[in-house]
Amino acid sequence: MNRLSIVGLGRFGAALAGLCHERGIQVRAWDPAPREASPFLVGKLEDLLTDPGLLVLAVPVQGMDALLTQLTPHLRAGHWVMDVGSVKVRSVEALRRHLGERVPWAATHPLFGPVSLARGEAPLRVVVCPSGLHPGCEQRAREFWTSLGCEVLDQEAHAHDRDMASTHALGFFLAKGLLDAGAGEGVAHPPPSFQALQRSVELVRSDAGHLFRALQLENPYARVARRRFLAALQAVDRALEEEASGSAPTAALDIPGGPSAAEDLIEVRDLIDSVDRELVSLLERRSRLVLRAARAKSGLGRGVLDAGRESRMLRDRRDWAVARNLDPEGVEALFQAILHHSRALQGQPTS
């Protein structure tokens, strides 16, 4: 595929446009109220549809019906449509209702957002929801996402929304509650038990906070997941109140413990292996970012090697090591090896 059109140049639409452009795909986009100027924007929706090919709908789920009503009269032979909404049951219903068997379409959900793309996270996963109407189009959607380096998963729309209700939507619900309660505000050094929650909240805020209403109101399974979660919290709260008033301890407050002493070494080794796998994954992400930097330098007419930046990087990383009570010499040696690898990736002589 060498070109595609995108309807909706919000945060995800803009990030997808940038990713496709980096892969050499010609991108055009239309947005009824663009947030900012973009080289991909065309003036009118009709301008976007002059050529056949893939049309990506990167719009909120609650706006799908209105968009498809506006879009459908302009579609003709050769067009095929793919949505990227985070709720699939409603999206599939809208696509069936407006496009049916007449226009090929595929329902997909990228399980990542702009922050994931910016960080070079991997693997990037995408769900494709088979409809039974356009298997050939769904295969083309799989091939499109695979060409962008994504791992593609098949899942029926209702199963997808059930899973997202108990994970994606519930995570946003928890993040919203923590934000509104002011949890952690003004605390300079929160304990590790809360830091993971803080990272989740910040990820929700920075990556897709605008999705909150859609995830809660458009996913038909979200309400049940919220009610189950709230009931569990209320049960814990009641048990705490009962024990505080002198009642005997109950199993309701038990949290399964960690490993026995005999299992401790095995667990530690497993954790070290897990950290090492994460380090390798981070090196893979860093390598992809290095290649993106190389392309950017090439576009600016700059060479690969920037001795001044490398010197500053090593100095900063020594400082980071000292701040964390690590050996700065050892950390510098590690980053010297990483920079050696980065130069090799960019085709720069390493010796």
Secondary structure, DSSP 8 states (H G I E B T S, - for coil): --EEEEE--SHHHHHHHHHHHHTT-EEEEE-SS-SS--TTB-SSHHHHTSS-EEEEE-S-GGGHHHHHHHHGGG--TTEEEEE--S-HHHHHHHHHHHTTTTS-EEEEEES--HHHHHHT-S-EEEEEE--SS-HHHHHHHHHHHHHTTEEEEE--HHHHHHHHIIIIIHHHHHHHHHHHTTTTTT-SS--HHHHHHHHHHHHHHHHHGGGHHHHHHTSTTHHHHHHHHHHHHHHHHHHHHHHHTT----GGG-------GGGHHHHHHHHHHHHHHHHHHHHHHHHHHHHHHHHHHHHHT--S--HHHHHHHHHHHHHHHHHTT--HHHHHHHHHHHHHHHHHHTT----
